[in-house]
C-alpha cells in the first residue's frame, strides 16, 4: 500500500508539472528556465520526479504514518496499549 502511495505522489508531481506548464503558457527559453527553476524547487524535476520541498514533505509524512501504524499494530498484537488511546 505504501509503495503505491509513493508512486501516486510521483504521479501527482508529474501531472502538477504538466498542469503548470499549461497554466503558465508559451514563453521564450530564458523565461522558462526561471519558471522551471522555481517549480523544481517545490515539486522537483519533471524528468526525475524525486525531490522538491512539497513532494518530499508528503513522502516523509507518508513514511511517518506507515511507521506509526506498524508500531501500533505490533503493540496491539502484543497486548500493549498506546498512550494516545
Backbone as ProteinMPNN parsed JSONL, in Angstrom:
{"seq_chain_A": "XXXXXXXXXXXXXXXXXXXXXXXXXXXXXXXXXXXXXXXXXXXXXXXXXXXXXXXXXXXXXXXXXXXXXXXXXXXXXXXXXXXXX", "coords_chain_A": {"N_chain_A": [[0.818, -1.197, 0.0], [1.894, 1.278, 0.844], [3.906, 1.574, -1.043], [2.445, 1.953, -3.347], [1.249, 4.394, -2.755], [3.51, 5.985, -2.645], [4.283, 5.927, -5.319], [2.045, 7.158, -6.369], [2.38, 9.728, -5.397], [4.607, 10.566, -6.858], [3.45, 10.424, -9.386], [1.495, 12.398, -9.111], [3.16, 14.605, -8.895], [4.241, 14.675, -11.486], [1.94, 15.236, -13.012], [1.323, 17.672, -11.926], [3.456, 19.227, -12.842], [2.831, 19.122, -15.598], [0.318, 20.415, -15.602], [1.057, 22.955, -14.625], [2.741, 23.843, -16.681], [0.892, 24.166, -18.734], [-0.741, 26.086, -17.599], [0.974, 28.289, -17.237], [1.855, 28.813, -19.85], [3.138, 29.627, -23.188], [6.451, 30.767, -23.495], [9.607, 32.495, -23.991], [12.826, 30.779, -24.078], [14.634, 31.589, -22.021], [12.959, 32.753, -20.092], [11.445, 30.52, -19.447], [13.379, 28.956, -18.22], [13.705, 30.259, -15.797], [11.132, 29.947, -14.684], [11.084, 27.111, -14.572], [13.154, 26.534, -12.776], [12.108, 27.608, -10.393], [9.76, 26.069, -10.096], [10.884, 23.521, -9.898], [12.15, 23.657, -7.448], [10.033, 23.425, -5.654], [8.399, 21.162, -6.455], [10.115, 19.366, -7.605], [12.139, 17.868, -10.235], [10.94, 17.475, -13.597], [11.805, 15.258, -15.014], [13.0, 13.483, -13.214], [11.341, 13.292, -10.957], [11.753, 13.076, -8.271], [12.378, 14.587, -5.215], [12.15, 18.076, -4.349], [10.503, 20.427, -2.357], [7.77, 20.295, -1.504], [6.771, 17.732, -2.392], [8.605, 15.997, -1.184], [8.061, 16.491, 1.499], [5.496, 15.438, 1.703], [6.08, 12.768, 1.186], [7.652, 12.131, 3.438], [5.745, 12.457, 5.442], [4.019, 10.379, 4.725], [5.704, 8.172, 5.178], [6.039, 8.434, 7.965], [3.416, 7.995, 8.831], [2.993, 5.344, 8.011], [4.931, 4.029, 9.545], [4.026, 4.655, 12.149], [1.568, 3.31, 12.129], [2.457, 0.663, 11.815], [3.886, 0.258, 14.211], [1.825, 0.608, 16.067], [0.156, -1.52, 15.392], [1.837, -3.676, 15.936], [2.148, -3.356, 18.663], [-0.494, -3.718, 19.493], [-0.839, -6.37, 18.836], [0.787, -7.548, 20.674], [-0.49, -6.96, 22.978], [-0.076, -4.489, 24.146], [-1.012, -1.29, 25.153], [-1.417, 1.832, 23.532], [-0.243, 5.104, 24.472], [-1.622, 7.216, 23.422], [-4.236, 6.432, 23.135]], "CA_chain_A": [[0.0, 0.0, 0.0], [2.756, 2.462, 0.922], [4.616, 1.707, -2.312], [1.503, 2.542, -4.301], [1.094, 5.805, -2.394], [4.744, 6.647, -3.046], [4.183, 6.098, -6.765], [0.994, 8.148, -6.619], [2.957, 11.042, -5.127], [5.414, 10.879, -8.042], [2.498, 10.649, -10.465], [0.893, 13.714, -8.876], [4.174, 15.593, -9.244], [4.319, 14.759, -12.952], [0.761, 15.933, -13.507], [1.436, 19.068, -11.491], [4.33, 19.848, -13.846], [2.061, 19.262, -16.829], [-0.684, 21.452, -15.391], [1.693, 24.264, -14.515], [3.212, 24.278, -17.999], [-0.271, 24.636, -19.483], [-1.222, 27.305, -16.951], [1.928, 29.381, -17.485], [1.782, 29.118, -21.275], [4.35, 29.68, -24.002], [7.384, 31.881, -23.281], [10.928, 32.217, -24.545], [13.602, 29.805, -23.318], [15.187, 32.201, -20.807], [11.876, 32.895, -19.117], [11.08, 29.185, -18.99], [14.419, 28.495, -17.292], [13.379, 30.855, -14.496], [9.95, 29.229, -14.191], [11.429, 25.714, -14.279], [13.944, 26.506, -11.534], [11.206, 27.844, -9.264], [8.878, 24.916, -9.953], [11.705, 22.385, -9.453], [12.404, 23.814, -6.013], [8.875, 22.993, -4.882], [7.881, 19.826, -6.76], [11.16, 18.517, -8.17], [12.385, 17.887, -11.67], [9.946, 16.68, -14.324], [12.376, 14.015, -15.521], [13.329, 12.578, -12.111], [10.178, 13.211, -10.073], [12.195, 12.907, -6.887], [12.856, 15.846, -4.683], [11.196, 19.158, -4.244], [10.116, 20.659, -0.966], [6.414, 19.834, -1.215], [6.613, 16.287, -2.557], [9.382, 15.303, -0.156], [7.337, 16.6, 2.77], [4.393, 14.468, 1.648], [6.68, 11.43, 1.314], [8.044, 11.955, 4.844], [4.503, 12.256, 6.193], [3.571, 9.026, 4.414], [6.588, 7.26, 5.901], [5.713, 8.522, 9.387], [2.112, 7.357, 9.055], [3.17, 3.895, 7.88], [5.685, 3.588, 10.715], [3.141, 4.728, 13.309], [0.598, 2.223, 12.006], [3.143, -0.609, 12.068], [4.187, 0.174, 15.646], [0.555, 0.419, 16.778], [-0.322, -2.888, 15.138], [2.712, -4.596, 16.666], [1.806, -3.22, 20.077], [-1.805, -4.332, 19.715], [-0.663, -7.822, 18.756], [1.448, -7.971, 21.915], [-1.317, -6.583, 24.113], [0.384, -3.233, 24.713], [-1.871, -0.174, 24.766], [-0.728, 3.075, 23.223], [-0.544, 6.209, 25.374], [-2.524, 8.13, 22.725], [-5.601, 5.919, 23.151]], "C_chain_A": [[0.858, 1.256, 0.0], [3.515, 2.674, -0.384], [3.707, 2.33, -3.369], [1.305, 4.017, -4.022], [2.324, 6.598, -2.812], [4.746, 6.892, -4.557], [3.118, 7.132, -7.122], [1.494, 9.564, -6.374], [3.811, 11.478, -6.318], [4.517, 11.194, -9.237], [1.854, 12.034, -10.328], [1.879, 14.833, -9.203], [4.301, 15.78, -10.744], [3.127, 15.518, -13.517], [0.73, 17.392, -13.062], [2.332, 19.842, -12.447], [3.554, 20.112, -15.127], [1.04, 20.4, -16.7], [-0.082, 22.848, -15.309], [2.222, 24.754, -15.851], [2.049, 24.788, -18.843], [-0.809, 25.947, -18.901], [-0.327, 28.498, -17.271], [1.912, 29.787, -18.951], [3.148, 29.196, -21.935], [5.146, 30.95, -23.712], [8.706, 31.523, -23.929], [11.725, 31.337, -23.581], [14.151, 30.378, -22.008], [14.152, 32.352, -19.704], [11.484, 31.533, -18.564], [12.118, 28.599, -18.04], [14.136, 29.031, -15.886], [12.171, 30.153, -13.88], [10.305, 27.807, -13.755], [12.252, 25.606, -12.998], [13.056, 26.688, -10.308], [10.297, 26.644, -9.022], [9.655, 23.722, -9.411], [12.02, 22.465, -7.967], [11.255, 23.231, -5.195], [8.413, 21.566, -5.186], [8.902, 18.908, -7.404], [11.231, 18.619, -9.676], [11.34, 17.049, -12.404], [10.499, 15.357, -14.845], [12.674, 13.017, -14.41], [12.142, 12.302, -11.198], [10.545, 12.813, -8.645], [12.706, 14.253, -6.417], [11.775, 16.898, -4.711], [10.655, 19.241, -2.824], [8.742, 20.054, -0.658], [6.27, 18.319, -1.315], [7.422, 15.506, -1.532], [8.7, 15.37, 1.208], [6.174, 15.61, 2.816], [4.935, 13.049, 1.801], [7.098, 11.14, 2.754], [6.811, 11.724, 5.71], [3.937, 10.86, 5.952], [4.407, 7.997, 5.17], [6.275, 7.258, 7.397], [4.385, 7.834, 9.697], [2.215, 5.838, 8.97], [3.908, 3.34, 9.097], [4.812, 3.602, 11.97], [2.112, 3.594, 13.293], [1.239, 0.879, 12.323], [3.452, -0.787, 13.547], [2.91, -0.067, 16.441], [0.027, -0.996, 16.59], [0.532, -3.912, 15.872], [2.42, -4.538, 18.162], [0.479, -3.863, 20.403], [-1.708, -5.853, 19.669], [-0.022, -8.374, 20.023], [0.652, -7.593, 23.161], [-0.883, -5.305, 24.797], [-0.53, -2.113, 24.228], [-1.036, 1.058, 24.533], [-1.147, 4.166, 24.195], [-1.539, 7.176, 24.74], [-3.976, 7.667, 22.784], [-6.291, 6.284, 24.399]], "O_chain_A": [[0.591, 2.194, -0.751], [3.746, 3.812, -0.792], [4.153, 3.138, -4.184], [1.203, 4.815, -4.954], [2.214, 7.734, -3.272], [5.169, 7.955, -5.014], [3.282, 7.893, -8.076], [1.082, 10.497, -7.062], [3.745, 12.633, -6.738], [4.791, 12.116, -10.005], [1.691, 12.75, -11.316], [1.49, 15.879, -9.724], [4.451, 16.903, -11.225], [3.289, 16.353, -14.407], [0.171, 18.245, -13.752], [2.02, 20.972, -12.823], [3.617, 21.211, -15.678], [0.922, 21.241, -17.591], [-0.633, 23.805, -15.852], [2.163, 25.95, -16.137], [2.21, 25.751, -19.593], [-1.278, 26.813, -19.64], [-0.82, 29.593, -17.543], [1.952, 30.977, -19.265], [4.172, 28.877, -21.331], [4.6, 32.053, -23.686], [8.908, 30.389, -24.365], [11.349, 31.171, -22.42], [14.126, 29.694, -20.985], [14.435, 32.109, -18.531], [11.22, 31.392, -17.37], [11.771, 27.825, -17.148], [14.315, 28.316, -14.9], [12.183, 29.806, -12.699], [9.876, 27.354, -12.694], [12.059, 24.672, -12.219], [13.232, 26.003, -9.301], [10.086, 26.244, -7.877], [9.15, 22.989, -8.561], [12.142, 21.436, -7.304], [11.484, 22.612, -4.156], [8.068, 20.829, -4.263], [8.575, 17.764, -7.723], [10.476, 19.361, -10.305], [10.9, 16.022, -11.888], [9.732, 14.427, -15.093], [12.608, 11.81, -14.644], [11.972, 11.179, -10.722], [9.717, 12.273, -7.911], [13.39, 14.963, -7.154], [10.626, 16.625, -5.058], [10.389, 18.223, -2.186], [8.583, 19.37, 0.353], [5.708, 17.69, -0.418], [6.974, 14.461, -1.06], [8.756, 14.414, 1.982], [5.905, 15.015, 3.859], [4.32, 12.219, 2.471], [6.918, 10.022, 3.236], [6.833, 10.886, 6.612], [3.43, 10.228, 6.879], [3.861, 7.052, 5.74], [6.249, 6.199, 8.024], [4.256, 7.163, 10.721], [1.599, 5.126, 9.762], [3.539, 2.288, 9.618], [4.855, 2.664, 12.766], [1.825, 2.995, 14.329], [0.646, 0.05, 13.013], [3.291, -1.885, 14.08], [2.908, -0.857, 17.384], [-0.49, -1.599, 17.53], [0.012, -4.908, 16.376], [2.445, -5.563, 18.844], [0.324, -4.482, 21.456], [-2.426, -6.543, 20.394], [-0.257, -9.522, 20.4], [1.08, -7.878, 24.28], [-1.287, -5.055, 25.933], [-0.793, -1.999, 23.032], [-0.062, 1.306, 25.244], [-2.274, 4.161, 24.689], [-2.237, 7.891, 25.46], [-4.872, 8.462, 22.5], [-7.456, 5.933, 24.586]]}, "name": "protein", "num_of_chains": 1, "seq": "XXXXXXXXXXXXXXXXXXXXXXXXXXXXXXXXXXXXXXXXXXXXXXXXXXXXXXXXXXXXXXXXXXXXXXXXXXXXXXXXXXXXX"}
